[in-house]
């Protein structure tokens, strides 16, 4: 049996309606990841069919054709055999009746999916086709002018060429000789134009700024929904910041943030993809709003239905086994502590036919937050029915406030909890692990050790008691620890004479040992040559085990344990060091001022909790709306100012209430034939 495309190419089948026209592009776009195959499918016999399909889709959605144009701009299609085939397809698009007019309409409405794809098509056609250069079709001139004012991805590289090729109604011989496109003056492909990322602060969402300190660390819903890639400075330095120190801070922040935000975007994309249903495990259907909590930190309490496969697994466990599974077993990763979550609603970019054809989910983020609680005083993460999880989520963008208030009101009116959204997306990327680092970068007025790290100047001796000393100045204990190892001795000498030192080597060569000797030397120098004040040493390691190993080595070398405090989770700490963990230290470690400040914070937390409970009660008490005609007048007057579209959806057309021709008004087919009242839709 011949396929859909082959039947059309052979003339055995014709397109009869818009749905079949859209189907043609959907079938072709199945090869979007292998553009050479897509171009090979469009032979000369299919080009007239392509024009017919475009004509049928005129004045409607152009999402699929525009996506195909974007695929045709791939770098690998710009040369040799494929280049001429692509040009033939561009001709078919351009010559399709009403195609350019439809493009113009969508540009005016700002609904064109990929303006750069249209610009690239015109740039390829103009040097070859005089009627394109002459703008014989009036729509072309208008499209060019609209494209020149577009800020879509890739357009800032294409606009200069559009200006050159369409600068006048007649292209001069000198411009024809200039080759127009494909020279070093412009990008070599649509892909290349889009790769040339626009400057920071120019994207169409609310969290893109030229100043990295103005960027919210947690992504906003609009940022997650934006298709344009973020601005990432090149390794050699930002082209927009001349100061090396400022450029280094900017680059560190943007690249570190994108390491994790990029993973979140990729997970979200995979979760909605048609060809990877297993990744839908990150999407949980219809989370229900249970209430608000103020302690230990403000959050919204959600009940999230478990996937069927997990329900079966959990219900086979005892209650204690199930709780252990979610707290300490592999289930702790399901909506885990500090997990980034996003509330997802139906998207607006695809029609039902396209979603069904792609078998994917078209969703958009409406709020972003993180899981802050997985158990409370009188509740646990696993609901008693073993079908739902209960988690406290702190939402991190203002967009969630209205949504949550609406659901609280609806819950009060209907006397039952309301689904907060269609899905909640849960990321596995450890985004909040790096949040403190990113916040610190934003708060830094300058770069420590700037002369060496930013300006690459030779490091000076540290301004500390050990700075400028020689190994010979230290006690026999230090000499004995180094022995006859020349490289270890050299490493200590560098640490004494340089404010920045890098010691590296294969496993087993003594790096940890040198670190212990350095700490002993620094403490000895403080004792022998220090001038008041405290010497503070910060030790950072990649793993808990590495840190415990180093601290135990310090203790074995005779350094008292009460000189250091171990940060981190005591459960992951060596028993030998557990007493030195911060949250294991006695209250006596904190002075009276610290204890007083803590008491004030506790009191303020209690007061805020009481205020939140009062506001929630008032919200529910004062939000019981009626459905009668009088209430409809109140609501419609409110909607009229700022919510006109919603008002139109709820307004009963005047002709259904009383006909201009004197006919009887419409009535409800409910057996009682009641007359339709103005509040009919509001009541429903």
Secondary structure as GFF3:
##gff-version 3
##sequence-region A 1 684
A	DSSP	alpha_helix	4	9	.	.	.	ID=ss1
A	DSSP	alpha_helix	18	29	.	.	.	ID=ss2
A	DSSP	alpha_helix	35	41	.	.	.	ID=ss3
A	DSSP	alpha_helix	44	56	.	.	.	ID=ss4
A	DSSP	alpha_helix	63	72	.	.	.	ID=ss5
A	DSSP	three_ten_helix	75	77	.	.	.	ID=ss6
A	DSSP	alpha_helix	80	95	.	.	.	ID=ss7
A	DSSP	alpha_helix	99	108	.	.	.	ID=ss8
A	DSSP	alpha_helix	115	126	.	.	.	ID=ss9
A	DSSP	alpha_helix	130	133	.	.	.	ID=ss10
A	DSSP	alpha_helix	138	148	.	.	.	ID=ss11
A	DSSP	alpha_helix	155	165	.	.	.	ID=ss12
A	DSSP	alpha_helix	173	177	.	.	.	ID=ss13
A	DSSP	alpha_helix	190	195	.	.	.	ID=ss14
A	DSSP	three_ten_helix	212	214	.	.	.	ID=ss15
A	DSSP	alpha_helix	221	225	.	.	.	ID=ss16
A	DSSP	alpha_helix	244	271	.	.	.	ID=ss17
A	DSSP	three_ten_helix	277	282	.	.	.	ID=ss18
A	DSSP	beta_strand	283	285	.	.	.	ID=ss19
A	DSSP	beta_strand	288	293	.	.	.	ID=ss20
A	DSSP	beta_strand	299	305	.	.	.	ID=ss21
A	DSSP	alpha_helix	308	315	.	.	.	ID=ss22
A	DSSP	alpha_helix	319	327	.	.	.	ID=ss23
A	DSSP	three_ten_helix	330	333	.	.	.	ID=ss24
A	DSSP	beta_strand	340	346	.	.	.	ID=ss25
A	DSSP	alpha_helix	352	358	.	.	.	ID=ss26
A	DSSP	beta_strand	363	373	.	.	.	ID=ss27
A	DSSP	beta_strand	388	395	.	.	.	ID=ss28
A	DSSP	alpha_helix	399	414	.	.	.	ID=ss29
A	DSSP	beta_strand	418	419	.	.	.	ID=ss30
A	DSSP	beta_strand	423	426	.	.	.	ID=ss31
A	DSSP	three_ten_helix	431	433	.	.	.	ID=ss32
A	DSSP	alpha_helix	435	443	.	.	.	ID=ss33
A	DSSP	alpha_helix	450	453	.	.	.	ID=ss34
A	DSSP	three_ten_helix	471	473	.	.	.	ID=ss35
A	DSSP	alpha_helix	476	482	.	.	.	ID=ss36
A	DSSP	alpha_helix	486	497	.	.	.	ID=ss37
A	DSSP	alpha_helix	511	529	.	.	.	ID=ss38
A	DSSP	alpha_helix	544	556	.	.	.	ID=ss39
A	DSSP	three_ten_helix	561	563	.	.	.	ID=ss40
A	DSSP	three_ten_helix	570	572	.	.	.	ID=ss41
A	DSSP	three_ten_helix	578	580	.	.	.	ID=ss42
A	DSSP	three_ten_helix	582	584	.	.	.	ID=ss43
A	DSSP	three_ten_helix	587	589	.	.	.	ID=ss44
A	DSSP	alpha_helix	592	621	.	.	.	ID=ss45
A	DSSP	alpha_helix	629	642	.	.	.	ID=ss46
A	DSSP	alpha_helix	644	650	.	.	.	ID=ss47
A	DSSP	alpha_helix	654	657	.	.	.	ID=ss48
A	DSSP	alpha_helix	680	683	.	.	.	ID=ss49
###
